[in-house]
Amino acid sequence: MSTRIAVISAGLGQPSTTRMLADRLSESVRRHVGESGAVASVDTYELRDLAHEITDAMLTGFAGTSLQPVLSAVEDADALVVVAPTFQGSYSGLFKSFIDVVDDEALIGKPVLVAATGGTARHSLVLDHALRPLFAYLQAFVVPTGVFAGPGDWGDAADGSRGLAQRVDRAAAELASVLSGSGTGRGREEEFDMFSESMLAAARPA
């Protein structure tokens, strides 16, 4: 059985930490889905490459030749992984514009893993104050663990890197568990651990 995962990376730079996080999540989701007995077909789409067509679609209501296959992939996917950079405490305009041209009913009931990158740990609030409400409005099923990566999660910051790897692994495992029909696979003790880790991450100096 093949499971189709569409990964949306909304980074604006090249190279991009948003794409780096998207790749880590893709690898982990593929591994966890494989452990559940399925084969994950994972395709990543860079919104940066589609910026002009996304704008045209907003203005005209019609998707161009490069954008339409991506919209179809989102609609046909069994699950989504979305990774957005944080600007002024929320997702970028490019990311929101892309979501605005996705069919209104395409995400109903679809499992979604949300993730974000930002320049300070304070931006981690984007997960619960911007991304979750957006996908809740679209009636998607957002897995419990969102993944935020700040400056302390990259490079030589060993503790931060381990924390990011744990969050990536937990979120990917939840998505794979939902796709296998086993719920999120989470227990009350794990919920407490996740809360504690997120509080420590938010308190860590940027």
N, C-alpha and C positions, 0 to 999 in steps of 0.2 A: 504494500500500500504506500502511495506517495502522498506526502503532505506538502502543499504549496505555501511558502512563506514569502511575503513581499516585504522588503526592508526599505524604508524611506529615510534617506539621509538628507537633511536640509541645511548642511553646512555651506557657508558662503566662501570660505577660503580654500586654498589648495597649496599644501596639504591641509587637512582639517581634523581637529580633534573630534568633531562630530562624526566624521567618517571613520575615524579610528575606533570610536565607541560602537558605531554600527557594525563594524567588522568583528569586534569582540563578541557582541551579542549574537551575530549571525553564526559564528563558529560554535558558541555554546548552545544555541537553540538546535543547530544541526546535530550536535552530539547527543543532547538529551532526547530529541525526537527519535534518533536512532536507537537509543537505549530502550525506548518504549516499544520497539519492534517495527517502526515505520521508517520510511526513507524521506528525508526532508529535501525538497527542492527549494533552495533559497536564492532569490534574485534581489540584488540591491540596486536602487534607483537614486541617482544624485539629482536633486531638484535644481542645483546650480546650473546644470546643463540644459534645463528646461525653462529657465526664468522667462525668456521672451515669449515662449509659447503659452506659459501659464498666464502671463499678462494679457496676451491676445485673447485667450479663452475667457478671461474675466470680462473683457470689453465686448467680445462678439458672441459669446455663448457657444463657440465651436472649438473643439480641440484640434491642434495641428497633428501632422503626421508622426512626430516624435512623442508628443504628449499622449495621444490616444492609446497606444499600447500600454503605457504606464497606468492610465486610468483603468483599462481593462484588467491589468494584472492585479490591481488593488481590489477590484470587484470580484475577481475569480479566486483570489487567495483564500486559503483556509484560515490564515491569521496574518496579522501585521506586526512589524516592529517599526516604530517611528522614533527617530532621533532628531531633536531640534536644538539649535543654539539658542541661548537666552539673550534677549535684548530688552533693557528697561524692565526687567522682572517678568517678561512674558516670552512667548515664542516669536520667531521672526515673522515679518510680513510675508516673505516668500512662502514659508510653511503654511500660514493661514490662507494665503491665496490658492495654494494647491488644494487644500482641504475644501475650499469654497467651490472648486470646479469638479470635485468628486460628486457623483450622484448622491442625492439626499438619502437614499435608502440603501446604499451600497454597504454600509458598515453595521447595519442592524444585526445584533447578535454575534458579530465577528470578534474573536479574541484579539486583543491588542496589547502589546507591551510598549509602555511609554518610557522614553529616556530623553535626557537633555544634557547639554554641556554649558558651562558658564565660567566667568572670570573670577567668581567668588563663591564661597560656600552658601552665602545668603541666597544665591540664585536657585538653590535646591528647592525652594518653595514653588518654583514654576511647575513642578510635577503635580502637586496637589491643588494649586490655585489657578492653573491655566490649562494644562494638558488633560487632566482627568475630567474637569467640567466640560471641556470641548467634546471629548469622546463620549461622555455620559449623555450629552445632548444629542449626539448622533446615534445613541442607543447601542453603542458597541459594548463589549465586555472587556473591561480593562483589568489585567491581572494585578494582584495586590502590590507586588513589589515594582516600584518604579526605580530607574537607575539614573543617578546624577553623577557627573564627573566634573570636578573642578581642578584647578591648578595642582592641588596637593595629591591628586590621584595619578599623576603621570611622572615620568622621569625617575629620579632617584629616591623619591619619597616612598620607602619600602612599606611602611605601615599603611599609607594611603593606597598604594597599589594592591596590597592584599585585600583591603576593604572593598575596593572597586571590583576585584575578581570575585569576591564573595557575593556582592550584590548582583553582578552579571550572572553568576551561576544560579543564584536563587530565582531571579526573574525568569531566566530561560527554562529552569526546571518547572516553574509554575505554568508557563505557557505550554510546554510539552505535555504536562499532566492534564491540563484542560483539553488539549487536542486529543488525548487518548481517552477522554471521557471519565477521568478519575478525579475531577475537581481540581483544586489548586495543589493538593497534596500537603497542605500546611496544617500545623497544629497550634494550640494556644501558646506553648512554650516558644515556638519559632516566632510567633507574632511579637512576643515580648522582646526577644533577642533583636529582631529587626528594628523595633522602636528604639531600643537602647543604642544600637549602632547608628541610627539616623540622627539621634540627638548628639552623639559624640562627633559625628561628621559635621554637623551644623556649627558646633562649638569650636572646631579646629580652625586656627588662624589661616586666612587665605594666603 
